[in-house]
Amino acid sequence: MNDSKNDECALFRLDFEKRRGEEPGPDTGISEQGKKHADSCVACHKWAFEMESLLDMSAALPQFDVPEALTQQILAAVETERKMPRMSQYPLVLPLSIIGAAALLTVLPFDSLEGMLSWGIGLAAMVLLKGLLSGVQAGQQAV
């Protein structure tokens, strides 16, 4: 019984949408069979009333004529944006990758004595290189 009621409701709504989508004329609106169903089904009666109200309100809205050039510009901008890489979808990927790499490179050398020694040598080399570069720049400014 409930399935046949659902089928009737589905048919009523399809018929309503089909008739409402046609050009205005004497045959548009709800069919006689649809009217009988809507009189006996509160849900479909309410649905049809709401749909009629929405469709009437949307038909009353002003229609704006948009220039074709503007439409083409919008479509081109959308297409261009689709082709661009989306790093903004993953805003934390780059910072977290840098933090992870820094943590990994800081912790790994401390696994062994050789690792700590090589890390210290590298740090000393960077300090000496900075000192040499500062001295070269100071000598160039003096000349």
Secondary structure by P-SEA (a helix, b strand, c coil): caaaaaaaaaaaaaaaaaaaaccccccccccaaaaaaaaacaaaaaaaaaaaaaaaaaaacbbbbbbaaaaaaaaaaaaaaaaccccccccaaaaaaaaaaaaaaaccccccaaaaaaaaaaaaaaaaaaaaaaaaaaaaaac
